[in-house]
């Protein structure tokens, strides 16, 4: 049975930035997040999105250890 994670919650401005990222790139970004506890790249789950200094910040949980992780996506 497939596990369903929560639907991401984004601010309006973060949602607009995320929508311009192609779907394949979104998948790559979500599965390429550094976890300080696991000490390797993991997938982010149960994440939210906000804009910080014009860039998109995703904050969520590591799918392996459930520790907090984040991904900053530079919007150039």
ZILINQUI-V32124 format. One record per residue. N is the residue number from 1. RES is the residue in one letter. PSI is psi as a letter, one per 40 degrees, with the letter a starting at -180 (999 if undefined). OMEGA is omega as a letter, one per 40 degrees, with the letter a starting at -180 (NA if undefined). BURIAL is # if it has 24 or more other ideal C-beta (glycine too) atoms within 12 Angstrom, else .. Layout:
n={N	N}
res={RES	RES}
psi={PSI	PSI}
omega={OMEGA	OMEGA}
burial={BURIAL	BURIAL}
This chain:
n={1	2	3	4	5	6	7	8	9	10	11	12	13	14	15	16	17	18	19	20	21	22	23	24	25	26	27	28	29	30	31	32	33	34	35	36	37	38	39	40	41	42	43	44	45	46	47	48	49	50	51	52	53	54	55	56	57	58	59	60	61	62	63	64	65	66	67	68	69	70	71	72	73	74	75	76}
res={X	X	X	X	X	X	X	X	X	X	X	X	X	X	X	X	X	X	X	X	X	X	X	X	X	X	X	X	X	X	X	X	X	X	X	X	X	X	X	X	X	X	X	X	X	X	X	X	X	X	X	X	X	X	X	X	X	X	X	X	X	X	X	X	X	X	X	X	X	X	X	X	X	X	X	X}
psi={h	h	h	h	i	i	h	i	h	i	i	d	d	d	d	d	d	d	d	e	h	i	d	d	d	d	d	d	d	d	e	f	h	h	h	d	d	d	f	i	h	a	h	i	i	f	i	i	h	i	h	h	f	e	i	h	h	h	h	a	i	h	e	d	e	e	i	h	i	i	h	h	h	h	g	999}
omega={a	i	i	i	i	i	a	i	a	i	a	a	i	i	i	i	a	a	i	i	i	a	i	i	i	a	i	i	a	a	a	a	a	i	a	i	i	i	i	a	a	i	i	i	i	a	i	a	i	i	i	i	i	i	a	i	i	i	a	a	i	a	a	a	a	i	i	i	i	i	i	a	a	a	a	NA}
burial={.	.	.	.	.	.	.	#	.	.	.	.	.	#	.	.	#	#	.	.	#	.	.	.	.	.	.	.	#	#	.	.	#	.	#	.	.	.	.	.	.	#	#	#	#	#	#	#	#	#	.	.	.	.	.	#	#	#	#	#	#	#	.	.	.	.	.	.	#	#	#	.	#	.	.	.}
